[in-house]
Amino acid sequence: QVQLVESGGGSVQSGGSLRLSCAASGYTYATYCMGWFRQAPGKEREGVAVIARAGSTTYADSVKGRFTISQDRAKNTLYLQMNSLKPEDTAMYYCAADPAYGGIRCAFEIESRGAGMDYWGKGTLVTISS
């Protein structure tokens, strides 16, 4: 059974940094498209960053240059380093995975807001104060 468990959320001031982690289990991690998505109160879910099984990465325009997605395959763990945080980054952040997608299809999950991702964690809350 696929399990994704996020951690690392918290409250920081604008301009600060956080690193989110997503521990994955129950499947062959390296063969999956993995990603981070977020949902702010009263807003639709949006794609933040994805990493394809070959290692290519795609970011939402709103986080380019500030966020970095990475993974440690030996630990089956996905990360999201978030720097220069802004109040508009406040949201619940979710880790997601899908076994079917190569690089192009994986990248499309940003635009589709994760509609095609099969597996989801329960989320970790990030709050940025001004």
Buried (B, 14 or more C-beta within 10 A) or exposed (E): EBEBBBBBBEEBEEEBEBEBBBBBEEBEBEEBBBBBBBBBEEEEBBBBBBBBBEEBBBBBEBBEEBBBBBBEEEEBBBBBBBBEBBEEBBBBBBBBBBEEBEBEBBBBBBEEBBEBBEBBBEBBEBBBEE
